[in-house]
């Protein structure tokens, strides 16, 4: 009898439901090769006991976890990294060069995230953010390669969602650990047509042009699968990439159209929710509207915040797509 929050995928890759938010919302991944292991994305401080139970279940000693690898430093991906490093005596943190300072000294990261969620919301969602000792940090620039017992992990600088984001190509499983770069695809939205994916434009570093370039790079690896943080493993990669690119364009266009509205964020939220629900209906999803609204609420709010910030960053917003 296994752990109900772990799903074994291919080539010793395990998807872990971190338990953040709700079931099926935030994943992380274990790669184990012989008796060594790496953890990709960490959930939050509250999620760490689940990781420790998981490695014990798979017969991996804490001292044999070599790496903790957050794809980027948004706290649903990296908030538990410092506590995991504290609990795993030989693990090194592998992080994007832009993200490393924020996990060594998370003061600014905490402050910036508290602006989004408020102080009480921050504590409830993320708990503590433990600093990582600088001497246990490896920075992974573009094309950096790491070996896990001979298993090559290739790092790809992946701006678009965030400038401190990388993806990791695992040749053995022919998959890419994509963090947020391949969008959001909740399993509740799966139908006979397959997965449904949409963009996550979380503040403050959304950059559609960079994102399109990143997607082209990821597709050049010809991956068979993408390992998403939100949520799980998806295949049919070229088809979903087309869907994700269309989602980015649609979100950019609605933000530009609404750029001069006094209540821009609220207007973006309403239009985005309607757009996503219509897309899900076209995809064959029959869940009640109330259920869809609940599942989409957090992403719509954060996406609207990110688009609002992006609009403010544009010197002269024009009522045409910048994403073409």
C-alpha positions in Angstrom: 0.0 0.0 0.0 1.6 3.2 -1.2 1.4 6.8 -0.1 -1.8 8.4 -1.3 -0.1 11.6 -2.3 2.6 10.0 -4.5 2.2 8.8 -8.1 4.9 6.8 -9.7 5.5 7.9 -13.3 8.3 6.7 -15.5 12.0 6.0 -15.0 12.0 6.5 -11.3 10.2 9.8 -11.3 7.6 10.3 -8.6 5.0 13.0 -8.5 4.3 14.3 -5.0 1.1 16.2 -4.1 2.6 18.7 -1.6 -0.8 19.3 0.1 -0.5 23.0 -0.5 -3.9 24.6 -1.0 -6.0 21.6 -2.0 -5.4 18.2 -3.4 -4.1 18.3 -6.9 -3.0 21.9 -6.8 0.8 21.9 -6.2 3.1 19.1 -7.2 6.8 18.4 -6.6 8.9 15.6 -8.0 11.4 13.0 -6.7 14.0 11.5 -9.0 15.7 8.5 -7.5 18.6 6.8 -9.2 19.9 3.7 -7.3 20.1 5.0 -3.7 20.5 8.7 -4.5 17.8 11.2 -5.0 16.9 14.8 -6.1 13.8 16.7 -5.2 12.4 19.2 -7.8 10.3 22.0 -6.2 9.7 21.9 -2.5 6.3 23.2 -1.7 6.2 25.3 1.5 7.5 24.9 5.0 4.3 23.1 5.9 4.9 20.5 3.2 8.3 19.3 4.5 7.1 16.4 6.7 5.4 14.9 3.7 8.7 14.9 1.8 10.5 13.3 4.7 7.9 10.6 4.9 8.1 10.1 1.1 11.8 9.5 1.0 11.6 7.1 3.9 8.9 5.2 2.0 11.1 4.9 -1.1 14.0 3.7 1.1 16.2 6.7 0.6 18.2 7.9 3.6 18.1 11.6 4.3 21.8 11.7 3.8 21.4 10.3 0.2 19.3 13.2 -1.1 21.9 15.1 -3.1 19.9 18.0 -4.5 16.8 20.2 -3.8 16.0 22.0 -7.0 13.3 24.7 -7.0 12.4 25.7 -10.6 12.0 29.3 -9.4 11.7 31.1 -6.1 7.9 31.7 -5.9 7.1 30.3 -2.5 4.7 27.6 -3.6 7.7 26.2 -5.4 10.6 27.1 -3.1 9.2 28.1 0.3 10.1 24.7 1.8 13.6 24.6 0.3 15.5 26.0 3.3 13.8 23.6 5.8 14.5 20.7 3.4 18.1 21.6 3.3 18.2 21.8 7.1 16.6 18.3 7.3 18.7 16.7 4.6 22.4 16.9 5.7 24.2 16.4 2.4 21.7 18.1 0.0 22.7 21.1 -2.0 20.3 23.7 -3.2 20.4 24.1 -7.0 18.8 27.4 -8.0 18.7 29.9 -10.8 21.4 32.6 -10.4 18.8 35.3 -10.1 17.0 33.3 -7.4 19.9 32.3 -5.2 20.2 35.6 -3.3 16.5 35.4 -2.3 16.8 31.9 -0.8 20.1 32.7 1.0 18.4 35.8 2.5 14.7 35.6 2.0 13.8 39.0 3.5 12.8 40.7 0.3 11.1 37.5 -1.0 8.9 37.4 2.1 8.1 41.1 1.9 7.2 40.9 -1.8 5.0 37.9 -1.3 3.3 39.5 1.7 2.2 42.3 -0.6 0.3 39.8 -2.7 -1.2 37.8 0.2 -1.1 40.0 3.2 0.8 39.2 6.4 -1.8 36.8 7.8 -2.3 35.1 4.4 1.4 34.7 4.1 1.7 33.0 7.4 -1.2 30.7 6.7 0.0 29.7 3.3 3.8 29.6 3.6 4.7 29.4 7.3 8.4 30.0 7.8 11.0 30.6 5.1 14.2 29.2 6.3 17.4 30.8 4.9 19.8 28.5 3.0 23.5 28.6 3.9 25.4 30.1 1.0 28.0 27.3 1.1 25.2 24.8 0.3 24.0 26.6 -2.8 24.8 25.7 -6.4 23.7 28.3 -9.0 22.6 26.8 -12.3 23.0 29.1 -15.3 21.7 28.3 -18.8 23.1 25.0 -20.2 24.4 23.9 -16.8 24.3 20.1 -16.4 24.1 18.1 -13.2 24.7 14.4 -12.7 22.5 12.3 -10.3 24.4 9.0 -10.2 25.2 9.4 -13.9 21.7 10.6 -14.8 22.1 13.9 -16.6 19.9 16.8 -15.8 20.2 19.8 -18.1 19.1 23.3 -17.0 17.4 25.7 -19.4 17.1 29.4 -18.6 13.3 29.9 -18.9 12.1 33.5 -18.6 8.5 34.4 -19.4 6.7 33.5 -16.2 9.6 34.8 -14.1 13.2 35.8 -14.8 14.5 33.5 -12.1 13.0 30.4 -13.6 14.7 27.5 -15.2 13.4 24.2 -16.5 15.2 20.8 -16.2 15.5 18.3 -19.1 15.8 14.7 -17.9 16.9 12.7 -20.9 16.3 9.4 -19.2 12.6 10.0 -18.9 12.4 12.2 -22.0 10.7 14.8 -19.9 11.0 18.4 -18.8 10.4 19.6 -15.2 8.7 22.8 -16.3 7.6 24.5 -13.0 5.1 27.2 -14.3 6.6 27.6 -17.7 4.3 25.1 -19.3 1.3 26.7 -17.7 -1.4 25.3 -15.4 -3.3 22.1 -16.1 -5.4 20.7 -13.4 -6.5 17.1 -13.7 -10.1 18.0 -12.8 -10.2 19.6 -16.3 -9.2 16.5 -18.2 -11.7 15.2 -20.7 -11.8 12.8 -23.6 -9.9 15.6 -25.5 -7.0 15.3 -23.1 -5.5 18.0 -20.8 -6.5 21.6 -20.7 -3.7 24.1 -20.2 -3.6 27.9 -19.6 -1.0 30.5 -18.8 0.0 31.7 -15.3 0.8 35.4 -15.4 1.7 35.8 -11.8 3.3 39.2 -10.8 5.7 40.8 -11.2 7.9 39.4 -14.1 5.4 38.2 -16.7 7.0 38.7 -20.1 5.1 37.3 -23.1 7.8 37.7 -25.7 10.4 36.0 -23.5 7.9 33.2 -22.8 7.3 32.4 -26.5 11.1 32.2 -27.0 11.3 29.9 -24.0 8.6 27.6 -25.3 10.4 27.3 -28.6 13.6 26.3 -26.8 11.7 23.7 -24.7 10.1 22.2 -27.8 13.5 21.9 -29.4 14.3 19.1 -26.9 11.3 17.1 -28.4 10.1 16.1 -24.9 7.6 13.3 -24.6 6.2 14.7 -21.4 6.1 17.8 -19.2 6.2 17.6 -15.4 4.1 20.5 -14.2 3.9 22.0 -10.7 0.2 22.7 -11.3 -0.4 19.8 -11.7 1.3 16.5 -12.7 2.6 14.9 -15.9 1.1 15.8 -19.3 1.9 14.4 -22.7 0.8 15.5 -26.2 3.3 18.3 -25.7 3.1 20.0 -29.2 -0.7 20.3 -29.0 -0.6 21.7 -25.4 2.2 24.1 -26.4 -0.1 25.5 -29.1 -2.9 25.8 -26.5 -0.6 27.6 -24.0 0.6 30.1 -26.6 -3.0 30.9 -27.5 -3.7 31.4 -23.8 -0.8 33.8 -23.4 -2.0 35.8 -26.4 -5.6 35.9 -25.2 -4.6 37.1 -21.7 -2.3 39.8 -23.2 -4.9 41.0 -25.5 -7.6 41.3 -22.8 -5.2 43.2 -20.6 -4.3 45.6 -23.5 -8.0 46.2 -24.4 -8.8 47.0 -20.7 -5.6 49.0 -20.1 -7.3 52.4 -19.6 -10.2 51.1 -17.4 -10.2 52.5 -13.8 -11.1 49.1 -12.4 -8.7 47.3 -14.7 -7.8 44.3 -12.5 -11.5 43.5 -11.7 -12.4 43.8 -15.4 -9.5 41.5 -16.3 -10.6 38.9 -13.7 -14.2 38.9 -15.1 -13.1 38.6 -18.7 -10.5 35.9 -17.9 -12.9 33.8 -15.9 -15.5 33.9 -18.7 -12.8 33.1 -21.3 -11.5 30.1 -19.3 -14.9 28.7 -18.5 -15.9 29.0 -22.2 -12.6 27.3 -23.1 -13.3 24.4 -20.7 -16.9 24.0 -22.1 -15.4 23.8 -25.6 -12.9 21.2 -24.3 -15.8 19.1 -23.1 -15.6 19.8 -19.4 -19.0 19.3 -17.7 -18.2 20.4 -14.2 -20.8 22.8 -12.7 -19.9 26.5 -13.1 -19.7 27.0 -9.4 -17.0 24.2 -9.2 -15.1 25.7 -12.1 -15.1 29.2 -10.5 -13.8 27.7 -7.2 -11.0 25.8 -9.0 -10.0 28.8 -11.1 -10.4 31.5 -8.4 -6.8 31.7 -7.1 -5.2 31.6 -10.6 -7.6 34.2 -12.0 -6.8 36.6 -9.1 -3.0 36.1 -9.4 -3.1 36.3 -13.2 -5.1 39.5 -13.1 -2.6 41.0 -10.7 0.3 40.0 -12.9 -1.3 41.4 -16.0 -2.1 44.6 -14.2 1.6 45.0 -13.2 2.6 44.2 -16.8 0.4 46.9 -18.2 1.9 49.4 -15.8 5.3 48.4 -17.0 4.4 49.2 -20.6 5.5 52.7 -21.5 2.7 53.3 -24.0 0.0 50.6 -23.9 -1.6 50.1 -27.3 -4.8 48.4 -28.1 -3.3 45.6 -30.0 -1.5 42.4 -29.1 2.2 42.6 -28.2 2.4 38.8 -28.1 2.0 38.2 -31.9 
